[in-house]
Amino acid sequence: VLRPEVVMVHCFMEPVGFLWDLIKPHVQLVRSRKIKDIWGKDVRYYSHKADVIRLETLLTYGGIYLDADVIVLKPFDELISAATADVVIGGEGERF
């Protein structure tokens, strides 16, 4: 359904393996900085480091972030054209 202009993979170290070899020609590799802290506070957990990279990337490039396990059923065109805010955040789970 989606036909993005570019798919960016942001990472500190380039991935390895046969799956990476398959997708590498179809993506743009962007080296990210090594996350040690944010606003003077230590960032210790890999999941939190990924959150920082994800948010910094969206601030720099804009666009849409999706987890690898997301299945898209229809284009985002209508959502994007109707957006009146700079940020749209979705969630999952019982609280949402």
For each residue, the residues with C-beta under 8 A, 3 or more apart:
1: 72 73 74 75
2: 72 75 76
3:
4: 7
5:
6: 27 28
7: 4 26 27 28
8: 27 28 29 30 57 61
9: 15 27 28 29 30
10: 30 31 32 53 54 57
11: 14 15 29 30 31 32
12: 31 32 33 34
13:
14: 11 20 29
15: 9 11 20
16: 20
17: 20 21
18: 21 22
19: 22 23
20: 14 15 16 17 23 24
21: 17 18 24
22: 18 19
23: 19 20 26 27
24: 20 21 27 29
25:
26: 7 23
27: 6 7 8 9 23 24
28: 6 7 8 9
29: 8 9 11 14 24
30: 8 9 10 11 57
31: 10 11 12
32: 10 11 12 35 53 56 57
33: 12
34: 12
35: 32 38 43 49 52 53
36: 42 43
37: 40 41 42 43
38: 35 41 43 52
39:
40: 37
41: 37 38
42: 36 37
43: 35 36 37 38 48 49 52
44: 48
45: 48 49
46: 49 50
47: 50 51
48: 43 44 45 51 52
49: 35 43 45 46 52 53
50: 46 47 53 54
51: 47 48 54 55
52: 35 38 43 48 49 55 56
53: 10 32 35 49 50 56 57
54: 10 50 51 57 58 65
55: 51 52 58 59
56: 32 52 53 59 60
57: 8 10 30 32 53 54 60 61 65
58: 54 55 61 62 63 65
59: 55 56
60: 56 57
61: 8 57 58
62: 58
63: 58
64: 76
65: 54 57 58
66: 70 72
67: 70
68:
69:
70: 66 67
71:
72: 1 2 66 75 76
73: 1
74: 1 78
75: 1 2 72 78
76: 2 64 72 79 80
77: 80 81
78: 74 75 81 82
79: 76 82 83 88
80: 76 77 83
81: 77 78
82: 78 79
83: 79 80 88
84:
85: 88
86:
87:
88: 79 83 85
89:
90: 96
91: 95 96
92: 96
93: 96
94:
95: 91
96: 90 91 92 93
